[in-house]
Amino acid sequence: MPQGSVLGPILFLIFINDLDSTLTSSILKFADDTKLFGRVNTDRDREVLQRDLYHLLEWSKKWQMPFNTQIFLYHALNSLRADLSFMWNSGQY
């Protein structure tokens, strides 16, 4: 598909439409950006978010559409649980 075509963005949206079909956490998609987020108050909440990260990774492998892990961002809005960490693509965040 040539860059700048009208059909390209539509086909891309169709292609990624099922990205969130197996996720429990919330997800935002805009163009080629994806944000996975959720409230983490317990270890169970962290496990749910971690499982969803794995689901995203499996989806990207299945469709041969890897995420750019160089711009992966983990942002905690609550300093009370600063000990939380997540694994993504064999890297810890």
A tleap script that builds the chain and sets N, CA, C and O, in Angstrom:
source leaprc.protein.ff14SB
mol = sequence {
  NMET PRO GLN GLY SER VAL LEU GLY PRO ILE
  LEU PHE LEU ILE PHE ILE ASN ASP LEU ASP
  SER THR LEU THR SER SER ILE LEU LYS PHE
  ALA ASP ASP THR LYS LEU PHE GLY ARG VAL
  ASN THR ASP ARG ASP ARG GLU VAL LEU GLN
  ARG ASP LEU TYR HIE LEU LEU GLU TRP SER
  LYS LYS TRP GLN MET PRO PHE ASN THR GLN
  ILE PHE LEU TYR HIE ALA LEU ASN SER LEU
  ARG ALA ASP LEU SER PHE MET TRP ASN SER
  GLY GLN CTYR
}
set mol.1.N position { 0.843 -1.166 0.000 }
set mol.1.CA position { 0.000 0.000 0.000 }
set mol.1.C position { 0.894 1.237 0.000 }
set mol.1.O position { 1.739 1.377 0.884 }
set mol.2.N position { 0.730 2.137 -0.968 }
set mol.2.CA position { 1.564 3.342 -1.015 }
set mol.2.C position { 1.277 4.272 0.171 }
set mol.2.O position { 0.131 4.439 0.589 }
set mol.3.N position { 2.342 4.866 0.695 }
set mol.3.CA position { 2.174 5.799 1.799 }
set mol.3.C position { 1.386 7.007 1.321 }
set mol.3.O position { 1.585 7.494 0.208 }
set mol.4.N position { 0.487 7.487 2.176 }
set mol.4.CA position { -0.324 8.637 1.841 }
set mol.4.C position { -1.615 8.285 1.142 }
set mol.4.O position { -2.385 9.176 0.782 }
set mol.5.N position { -1.869 7.006 0.943 }
set mol.5.CA position { -3.110 6.610 0.275 }
set mol.5.C position { -4.279 6.738 1.239 }
set mol.5.O position { -4.096 6.717 2.457 }
set mol.6.N position { -5.461 6.867 0.699 }
set mol.6.CA position { -6.677 6.972 1.504 }
set mol.6.C position { -7.037 5.602 2.081 }
set mol.6.O position { -7.559 5.516 3.192 }
set mol.7.N position { -6.767 4.555 1.348 }
set mol.7.CA position { -7.131 3.207 1.761 }
set mol.7.C position { -6.217 2.659 2.861 }
set mol.7.O position { -6.654 1.824 3.653 }
set mol.8.N position { -4.971 3.105 2.927 }
set mol.8.CA position { -4.009 2.606 3.900 }
set mol.8.C position { -4.480 2.687 5.343 }
set mol.8.O position { -4.468 1.666 6.030 }
set mol.9.N position { -4.897 3.858 5.842 }
set mol.9.CA position { -5.353 3.953 7.230 }
set mol.9.C position { -6.583 3.094 7.522 }
set mol.9.O position { -6.708 2.550 8.619 }
set mol.10.N position { -7.466 2.971 6.579 }
set mol.10.CA position { -8.661 2.147 6.775 }
set mol.10.C position { -8.265 0.677 6.906 }
set mol.10.O position { -8.756 -0.025 7.790 }
set mol.11.N position { -7.389 0.222 6.038 }
set mol.11.CA position { -6.931 -1.166 6.116 }
set mol.11.C position { -6.176 -1.424 7.414 }
set mol.11.O position { -6.301 -2.498 8.002 }
set mol.12.N position { -5.391 -0.444 7.866 }
set mol.12.CA position { -4.665 -0.589 9.125 }
set mol.12.C position { -5.648 -0.741 10.284 }
set mol.12.O position { -5.456 -1.603 11.142 }
set mol.13.N position { -6.683 0.070 10.324 }
set mol.13.CA position { -7.685 -0.015 11.388 }
set mol.13.C position { -8.398 -1.364 11.379 }
set mol.13.O position { -8.671 -1.931 12.437 }
set mol.14.N position { -8.697 -1.872 10.200 }
set mol.14.CA position { -9.314 -3.196 10.094 }
set mol.14.C position { -8.344 -4.253 10.609 }
set mol.14.O position { -8.744 -5.192 11.297 }
set mol.15.N position { -7.078 -4.096 10.275 }
set mol.15.CA position { -6.052 -5.059 10.662 }
set mol.15.C position { -5.901 -5.148 12.180 }
set mol.15.O position { -5.747 -6.245 12.717 }
set mol.16.N position { -5.942 -4.015 12.877 }
set mol.16.CA position { -5.731 -4.016 14.327 }
set mol.16.C position { -7.039 -4.056 15.114 }
set mol.16.O position { -7.019 -3.943 16.339 }
set mol.17.N position { -8.158 -4.213 14.443 }
set mol.17.CA position { -9.456 -4.166 15.107 }
set mol.17.C position { -9.585 -5.183 16.243 }
set mol.17.O position { -10.230 -4.884 17.248 }
set mol.18.N position { -9.000 -6.361 16.119 }
set mol.18.CA position { -9.132 -7.392 17.146 }
set mol.18.C position { -8.042 -7.321 18.213 }
set mol.18.O position { -7.942 -8.226 19.041 }
set mol.19.N position { -7.244 -6.294 18.214 }
set mol.19.CA position { -6.135 -6.156 19.164 }
set mol.19.C position { -6.596 -6.296 20.607 }
set mol.19.O position { -5.890 -6.901 21.414 }
set mol.20.N position { -7.738 -5.763 20.950 }
set mol.20.CA position { -8.204 -5.766 22.334 }
set mol.20.C position { -9.252 -6.838 22.626 }
set mol.20.O position { -9.903 -6.784 23.669 }
set mol.21.N position { -9.427 -7.794 21.744 }
set mol.21.CA position { -10.497 -8.785 21.914 }
set mol.21.C position { -10.285 -9.709 23.112 }
set mol.21.O position { -11.259 -10.267 23.618 }
set mol.22.N position { -9.060 -9.891 23.582 }
set mol.22.CA position { -8.792 -10.799 24.710 }
set mol.22.C position { -8.352 -10.059 25.966 }
set mol.22.O position { -7.940 -10.689 26.940 }
set mol.23.N position { -8.431 -8.744 25.960 }
set mol.23.CA position { -7.906 -7.955 27.080 }
set mol.23.C position { -8.970 -7.672 28.128 }
set mol.23.O position { -10.146 -7.495 27.808 }
set mol.24.N position { -8.542 -7.633 29.383 }
set mol.24.CA position { -9.397 -7.252 30.494 }
set mol.24.C position { -9.203 -5.774 30.833 }
set mol.24.O position { -10.158 -5.078 31.178 }
set mol.25.N position { -7.980 -5.312 30.731 }
set mol.25.CA position { -7.645 -3.915 31.023 }
set mol.25.C position { -8.180 -3.008 29.923 }
set mol.25.O position { -8.583 -3.468 28.854 }
set mol.26.N position { -8.175 -1.722 30.207 }
set mol.26.CA position { -8.616 -0.739 29.223 }
set mol.26.C position { -7.514 -0.493 28.205 }
set mol.26.O position { -6.328 -0.621 28.508 }
set mol.27.N position { -7.925 -0.138 26.997 }
set mol.27.CA position { -6.959 0.126 25.931 }
set mol.27.C position { -7.457 1.308 25.105 }
set mol.27.O position { -8.653 1.457 24.856 }
set mol.28.N position { -6.518 2.134 24.693 }
set mol.28.CA position { -6.804 3.238 23.782 }
set mol.28.C position { -5.959 3.050 22.538 }
set mol.28.O position { -4.763 2.773 22.630 }
set mol.29.N position { -6.576 3.199 21.374 }
set mol.29.CA position { -5.855 3.092 20.108 }
set mol.29.C position { -6.098 4.369 19.328 }
set mol.29.O position { -7.235 4.816 19.176 }
set mol.30.N position { -5.015 4.948 18.837 }
set mol.30.CA position { -5.118 6.113 17.967 }
set mol.30.C position { -4.016 6.000 16.933 }
set mol.30.O position { -2.831 5.981 17.266 }
set mol.31.N position { -4.419 5.926 15.683 }
set mol.31.CA position { -3.466 5.724 14.587 }
set mol.31.C position { -2.617 4.499 14.917 }
set mol.31.O position { -3.155 3.401 15.056 }
set mol.32.N position { -1.305 4.665 15.045 }
set mol.32.CA position { -0.461 3.507 15.349 }
set mol.32.C position { 0.026 3.512 16.801 }
set mol.32.O position { 0.996 2.830 17.132 }
set mol.33.N position { -0.638 4.272 17.659 }
set mol.33.CA position { -0.306 4.296 19.088 }
set mol.33.C position { -1.305 3.442 19.856 }
set mol.33.O position { -2.501 3.455 19.564 }
set mol.34.N position { -0.806 2.701 20.837 }
set mol.34.CA position { -1.648 1.860 21.684 }
set mol.34.C position { -1.285 2.123 23.129 }
set mol.34.O position { -0.111 2.119 23.499 }
set mol.35.N position { -2.313 2.353 23.952 }
set mol.35.CA position { -2.096 2.568 25.382 }
set mol.35.C position { -2.938 1.560 26.147 }
set mol.35.O position { -4.158 1.509 25.994 }
set mol.36.N position { -2.273 0.759 26.972 }
set mol.36.CA position { -2.932 -0.194 27.855 }
set mol.36.C position { -2.853 0.387 29.248 }
set mol.36.O position { -1.784 0.810 29.686 }
set mol.37.N position { -3.975 0.414 29.952 }
set mol.37.CA position { -3.942 1.000 31.286 }
set mol.37.C position { -4.985 0.352 32.182 }
set mol.37.O position { -5.944 -0.263 31.717 }
set mol.38.N position { -4.770 0.508 33.462 }
set mol.38.CA position { -5.711 -0.009 34.441 }
set mol.38.C position { -5.306 0.402 35.836 }
set mol.38.O position { -4.169 0.807 36.082 }
set mol.39.N position { -6.238 0.293 36.729 }
set mol.39.CA position { -5.989 0.617 38.134 }
set mol.39.C position { -5.370 -0.607 38.800 }
set mol.39.O position { -5.889 -1.717 38.680 }
set mol.40.N position { -4.266 -0.402 39.496 }
set mol.40.CA position { -3.569 -1.499 40.167 }
set mol.40.C position { -3.516 -1.196 41.655 }
set mol.40.O position { -2.703 -0.392 42.113 }
set mol.41.N position { -4.401 -1.858 42.405 }
set mol.41.CA position { -4.428 -1.702 43.861 }
set mol.41.C position { -3.932 -2.941 44.587 }
set mol.41.O position { -3.529 -2.870 45.749 }
set mol.42.N position { -3.961 -4.072 43.903 }
set mol.42.CA position { -3.567 -5.333 44.525 }
set mol.42.C position { -2.627 -6.090 43.591 }
set mol.42.O position { -2.445 -5.719 42.431 }
set mol.43.N position { -2.041 -7.148 44.117 }
set mol.43.CA position { -1.198 -7.992 43.276 }
set mol.43.C position { -2.030 -8.640 42.171 }
set mol.43.O position { -1.532 -8.851 41.066 }
set mol.44.N position { -3.278 -8.953 42.457 }
set mol.44.CA position { -4.170 -9.529 41.434 }
set mol.44.C position { -4.360 -8.542 40.285 }
set mol.44.O position { -4.350 -8.947 39.122 }
set mol.45.N position { -4.530 -7.267 40.585 }
set mol.45.CA position { -4.664 -6.244 39.543 }
set mol.45.C position { -3.403 -6.194 38.688 }
set mol.45.O position { -3.479 -6.065 37.466 }
set mol.46.N position { -2.239 -6.296 39.337 }
set mol.46.CA position { -0.977 -6.286 38.597 }
set mol.46.C position { -0.881 -7.497 37.684 }
set mol.46.O position { -0.408 -7.393 36.552 }
set mol.47.N position { -1.332 -8.650 38.177 }
set mol.47.CA position { -1.318 -9.870 37.363 }
set mol.47.C position { -2.218 -9.739 36.139 }
set mol.47.O position { -1.870 -10.213 35.058 }
set mol.48.N position { -3.366 -9.102 36.303 }
set mol.48.CA position { -4.281 -8.891 35.175 }
set mol.48.C position { -3.622 -8.001 34.127 }
set mol.48.O position { -3.683 -8.296 32.934 }
set mol.49.N position { -3.002 -6.927 34.561 }
set mol.49.CA position { -2.330 -6.026 33.631 }
set mol.49.C position { -1.152 -6.732 32.948 }
set mol.49.O position { -0.926 -6.551 31.751 }
set mol.50.N position { -0.408 -7.532 33.708 }
set mol.50.CA position { 0.704 -8.284 33.135 }
set mol.50.C position { 0.204 -9.286 32.097 }
set mol.50.O position { 0.807 -9.431 31.034 }
set mol.51.N position { -0.893 -9.977 32.402 }
set mol.51.CA position { -1.466 -10.942 31.462 }
set mol.51.C position { -1.877 -10.241 30.168 }
set mol.51.O position { -1.680 -10.778 29.078 }
set mol.52.N position { -2.441 -9.053 30.289 }
set mol.52.CA position { -2.836 -8.306 29.097 }
set mol.52.C position { -1.627 -7.881 28.271 }
set mol.52.O position { -1.696 -7.858 27.042 }
set mol.53.N position { -0.514 -7.540 28.939 }
set mol.53.CA position { 0.719 -7.243 28.206 }
set mol.53.C position { 1.169 -8.455 27.406 }
set mol.53.O position { 1.586 -8.327 26.254 }
set mol.54.N position { 1.083 -9.641 28.023 }
set mol.54.CA position { 1.443 -10.866 27.311 }
set mol.54.C position { 0.512 -11.118 26.130 }
set mol.54.O position { 0.956 -11.548 25.066 }
set mol.55.N position { -0.781 -10.849 26.321 }
set mol.55.CA position { -1.731 -11.015 25.214 }
set mol.55.C position { -1.382 -10.093 24.042 }
set mol.55.O position { -1.458 -10.501 22.884 }
set mol.56.N position { -1.005 -8.870 24.344 }
set mol.56.CA position { -0.599 -7.943 23.289 }
set mol.56.C position { 0.642 -8.438 22.569 }
set mol.56.O position { 0.734 -8.350 21.344 }
set mol.57.N position { 1.589 -8.956 23.325 }
set mol.57.CA position { 2.810 -9.483 22.730 }
set mol.57.C position { 2.502 -10.687 21.837 }
set mol.57.O position { 3.055 -10.803 20.743 }
set mol.58.N position { 1.637 -11.570 22.291 }
set mol.58.CA position { 1.257 -12.734 21.478 }
set mol.58.C position { 0.532 -12.304 20.208 }
set mol.58.O position { 0.763 -12.868 19.138 }
set mol.59.N position { -0.336 -11.316 20.320 }
set mol.59.CA position { -1.037 -10.798 19.137 }
set mol.59.C position { -0.025 -10.260 18.134 }
set mol.59.O position { -0.128 -10.529 16.937 }
set mol.60.N position { 0.951 -9.502 18.620 }
set mol.60.CA position { 1.935 -8.902 17.713 }
set mol.60.C position { 2.785 -9.966 17.027 }
set mol.60.O position { 3.163 -9.802 15.867 }
set mol.61.N position { 3.090 -11.059 17.733 }
set mol.61.CA position { 3.836 -12.155 17.113 }
set mol.61.C position { 2.990 -12.875 16.073 }
set mol.61.O position { 3.468 -13.196 14.985 }
set mol.62.N position { 1.729 -13.127 16.414 }
set mol.62.CA position { 0.830 -13.838 15.508 }
set mol.62.C position { 0.672 -13.101 14.185 }
set mol.62.O position { 0.694 -13.716 13.119 }
set mol.63.N position { 0.514 -11.793 14.254 }
set mol.63.CA position { 0.273 -10.998 13.044 }
set mol.63.C position { 1.547 -10.368 12.491 }
set mol.63.O position { 1.484 -9.567 11.558 }
set mol.64.N position { 2.696 -10.719 13.052 }
set mol.64.CA position { 3.990 -10.210 12.604 }
set mol.64.C position { 4.003 -8.679 12.532 }
set mol.64.O position { 4.432 -8.075 11.550 }
set mol.65.N position { 3.518 -8.095 13.611 }
set mol.65.CA position { 3.435 -6.643 13.701 }
set mol.65.C position { 3.969 -6.220 15.074 }
set mol.65.O position { 3.190 -5.904 15.974 }
set mol.66.N position { 5.295 -6.213 15.235 }
set mol.66.CA position { 5.874 -5.961 16.559 }
set mol.66.C position { 5.651 -4.532 17.041 }
set mol.66.O position { 5.601 -3.584 16.258 }
set mol.67.N position { 5.521 -4.419 18.346 }
set mol.67.CA position { 5.448 -3.104 18.971 }
set mol.67.C position { 6.855 -2.542 19.073 }
set mol.67.O position { 7.822 -3.295 19.189 }
set mol.68.N position { 6.971 -1.245 19.033 }
set mol.68.CA position { 8.263 -0.589 19.186 }
set mol.68.C position { 8.572 -0.509 20.676 }
set mol.68.O position { 8.100 0.399 21.361 }
set mol.69.N position { 9.358 -1.449 21.177 }
set mol.69.CA position { 9.662 -1.484 22.599 }
set mol.69.C position { 10.626 -0.381 23.022 }
set mol.69.O position { 10.819 -0.165 24.218 }
set mol.70.N position { 11.226 0.312 22.079 }
set mol.70.CA position { 12.116 1.423 22.412 }
set mol.70.C position { 11.334 2.600 22.988 }
set mol.70.O position { 11.892 3.424 23.712 }
set mol.71.N position { 10.034 2.680 22.663 }
set mol.71.CA position { 9.239 3.787 23.185 }
set mol.71.C position { 8.196 3.299 24.181 }
set mol.71.O position { 7.237 4.010 24.484 }
set mol.72.N position { 8.387 2.076 24.693 }
set mol.72.CA position { 7.511 1.532 25.722 }
set mol.72.C position { 7.628 2.402 26.961 }
set mol.72.O position { 8.734 2.746 27.379 }
set mol.73.N position { 6.505 2.757 27.546 }
set mol.73.CA position { 6.505 3.629 28.716 }
set mol.73.C position { 5.658 3.024 29.815 }
set mol.73.O position { 4.500 2.671 29.591 }
set mol.74.N position { 6.223 2.905 30.985 }
set mol.74.CA position { 5.502 2.467 32.170 }
set mol.74.C position { 5.392 3.676 33.067 }
set mol.74.O position { 6.399 4.266 33.460 }
set mol.75.N position { 4.172 4.042 33.388 }
set mol.75.CA position { 3.970 5.248 34.184 }
set mol.75.C position { 3.077 4.912 35.372 }
set mol.75.O position { 1.925 4.518 35.189 }
set mol.76.N position { 3.588 5.060 36.569 }
set mol.76.CA position { 2.802 4.840 37.781 }
set mol.76.C position { 2.333 6.189 38.302 }
set mol.76.O position { 3.136 7.100 38.507 }
set mol.77.N position { 1.048 6.307 38.511 }
set mol.77.CA position { 0.496 7.559 39.017 }
set mol.77.C position { 0.373 7.568 40.537 }
set mol.77.O position { -0.034 8.567 41.131 }
set mol.78.N position { 0.726 6.455 41.154 }
set mol.78.CA position { 0.608 6.347 42.591 }
set mol.78.C position { 1.945 5.930 43.174 }
set mol.78.O position { 2.397 4.811 42.934 }
set mol.79.N position { 2.580 6.794 43.924 }
set mol.79.CA position { 3.896 6.483 44.471 }
set mol.79.C position { 3.826 5.495 45.638 }
set mol.79.O position { 4.863 5.005 46.084 }
set mol.80.N position { 2.634 5.196 46.137 }
set mol.80.CA position { 2.514 4.247 47.234 }
set mol.80.C position { 2.862 2.828 46.805 }
set mol.80.O position { 3.272 2.020 47.638 }
set mol.81.N position { 2.705 2.504 45.510 }
set mol.81.CA position { 3.002 1.165 45.003 }
set mol.81.C position { 4.165 1.228 44.024 }
set mol.81.O position { 4.102 0.634 42.947 }
set mol.82.N position { 5.201 1.925 44.380 }
set mol.82.CA position { 6.363 2.084 43.501 }
set mol.82.C position { 7.108 0.772 43.282 }
set mol.82.O position { 7.959 0.683 42.397 }
set mol.83.N position { 6.789 -0.263 44.092 }
set mol.83.CA position { 7.477 -1.544 43.965 }
set mol.83.C position { 6.940 -2.397 42.822 }
set mol.83.O position { 7.483 -3.471 42.564 }
set mol.84.N position { 5.908 -1.963 42.141 }
set mol.84.CA position { 5.338 -2.738 41.045 }
set mol.84.C position { 6.266 -2.733 39.837 }
set mol.84.O position { 6.895 -1.721 39.527 }
set mol.85.N position { 6.344 -3.854 39.174 }
set mol.85.CA position { 7.114 -3.922 37.941 }
set mol.85.C position { 6.368 -4.823 36.971 }
set mol.85.O position { 5.569 -5.667 37.379 }
set mol.86.N position { 6.635 -4.636 35.685 }
set mol.86.CA position { 5.988 -5.390 34.634 }
set mol.86.C position { 7.036 -5.874 33.656 }
set mol.86.O position { 8.069 -5.230 33.470 }
set mol.87.N position { 6.771 -7.005 33.032 }
set mol.87.CA position { 7.684 -7.570 32.046 }
set mol.87.C position { 7.111 -7.328 30.650 }
set mol.87.O position { 5.920 -7.526 30.412 }
set mol.88.N position { 7.967 -6.902 29.744 }
set mol.88.CA position { 7.571 -6.696 28.359 }
set mol.88.C position { 8.723 -7.114 27.464 }
set mol.88.O position { 9.822 -6.567 27.552 }
set mol.89.N position { 8.465 -8.081 26.608 }
set mol.89.CA position { 9.451 -8.478 25.602 }
set mol.89.C position { 10.804 -8.781 26.243 }
set mol.89.O position { 11.844 -8.318 25.775 }
set mol.90.N position { 10.775 -9.555 27.304 }
set mol.90.CA position { 11.970 -9.982 28.046 }
set mol.90.C position { 12.685 -8.839 28.771 }
set mol.90.O position { 13.797 -9.021 29.266 }
set mol.91.N position { 12.070 -7.692 28.833 }
set mol.91.CA position { 12.658 -6.583 29.578 }
set mol.91.C position { 11.757 -6.223 30.730 }
set mol.91.O position { 10.535 -6.320 30.619 }
set mol.92.N position { 12.343 -5.807 31.836 }
set mol.92.CA position { 11.547 -5.472 33.006 }
set mol.92.C position { 11.412 -3.963 33.108 }
set mol.92.O position { 12.365 -3.218 32.880 }
set mol.93.N position { 10.198 -3.526 33.457 }
set mol.93.CA position { 9.906 -2.088 33.603 }
set mol.93.C position { 9.292 -1.828 34.940 }
set mol.93.O position { 8.972 -0.683 35.260 }
savepdb mol mol.pdb
quit
